[in-house]
Amino acid sequence: MTLSLPVATSSCQPWRGLIETYRPYLPVTENTPVVTLMEGNTPLIPVPAIAQRIGRGVRVFVKYDGLNPTGSFKDRGMTMAISKAKEAGAEAVICASTGNTSAAAAAYARRGGMRAFVLIPDGYVALGKLAQALLYGAEVLAIKGNFDRALEIVREMAESYPVTLVNSVNPYRLEGQKTGAFEVVDVLGNAPDWLCIPVGNAGNISAYWMGFCQYQQIGKCDRLPRMMGFQAAGAAPLVNGQPVHHPETIATAIRIGNPASWDKAMGVKTASGGNFHAVTDAEILDAYRLLASEEGIFCEPASAASVAGMLKVKEEIPTEATVVCVLTGNGLKDPDTAIKHSNSQFKQGIEADIQAVAGAMGF
Ligand SMILES: *Cc1c(COP(=O)(O)O)cnc(C)c1O
């Protein structure tokens, strides 16, 4: 007997990473050395239990960007920033980070054969992100200051030393990140009515808007979404209209008091008829647990701000609207917060026999 092995059908095209997929819309040439980990192509997942809390036929999807290679949307920007840095002959890159930028910078820089220096706020980076940066081989420097201070320092460093800045003030980052919007439209066949997104430095909201506008210009969608940005209440400069000197929130990825893309974000709000709102840490944690326990989706606290915010202003959502919430990062990044804030019972110290286990199960 002969065994017949499954043969890949020709309709099964492998994903080639976002630069190859969206090459005509990105500032790359045939001379750009593409540094990729096959990022992008993340799922747009319906979340019916959450949609039910809004009712009125509203459809809700989450763009689960926590499934990128290093576990956050930062990979979209980093494949571009690192490829362009390599094209320019850079040997080292630097960034300030609340965690995810450092993980992505480290992975892509090392893959591209460059050194990666990352400045983080001492004591405020989630465990998984620090683990990643270290294992990828970044040179990690924790400073006695917050993210905003770290960003000021690296901006100056990049002017005086041979290191390329890969924070989202690097324009190639936003070019890469705009592909998130492309993918949403490619799946839905049009832009959603609302796009809900957590906002820290406001790079991603600006990038998504760029993506939707570009796709509209070339006829891939015939409308644009209202852009709804959500900040943590203790770090909500765009809501308050002034920088926050001591930002505080459990959502460390958006613990930012002076967003680098402030002006861009304000432009997006006006142009899209959108808005910025603050959500409390308690509201963020509620959405975080709801996503995991009712939809099976584990995101990090900052990401849950998009869903928390949508639910907070749900009365404003038009009937039968389509809403996309961006889940920016993976829940595994921050195991401490998950364990500390889960509502599940964790019964420990049970005797290793069937009776004891059955008893603990309530039988
Ligand atoms: C970086 C980050 C954000 C904030 O994105 P900005 O572009 O800074 O507004 C939100 N969530 C997660 C998980 C992030 O890593």
The ligand as a MOL file (V3000), in Angstrom:
LIG
                    3D

  0  0  0     0  0            999 V3000
M  V30 BEGIN CTAB
M  V30 COUNTS 15 15 0 0 0
M  V30 BEGIN ATOM
M  V30 1 C 2.0380 51.0630 22.2370 0
M  V30 2 C 0.7670 50.5060 22.7450 0
M  V30 3 C -0.4230 51.2520 22.8020 0
M  V30 4 C -0.4840 52.7080 22.4770 0
M  V30 5 O -0.2360 53.0050 21.1400 0
M  V30 6 P 0.1710 54.4900 20.7330 0
M  V30 7 O 0.5630 54.4080 19.3260 0
M  V30 8 O 1.3150 54.8500 21.6400 0
M  V30 9 O -1.0120 55.3610 20.9930 0
M  V30 10 C -1.5810 50.6170 23.2040 0
M  V30 11 N -1.5850 49.3250 23.5670 0
M  V30 12 C -0.4620 48.5760 23.5420 0
M  V30 13 C -0.5500 47.1540 23.9460 0
M  V30 14 C 0.7330 49.1300 23.1220 0
M  V30 15 O 1.8360 48.3750 23.1060 0
M  V30 END ATOM
M  V30 BEGIN BOND
M  V30 1 1 1 2
M  V30 2 1 2 3
M  V30 3 2 2 14
M  V30 4 1 3 4
M  V30 5 2 3 10
M  V30 6 1 4 5
M  V30 7 1 5 6
M  V30 8 2 6 7
M  V30 9 1 6 8
M  V30 10 1 6 9
M  V30 11 1 10 11
M  V30 12 2 11 12
M  V30 13 1 12 13
M  V30 14 1 12 14
M  V30 15 1 14 15
M  V30 END BOND
M  V30 END CTAB
M  END
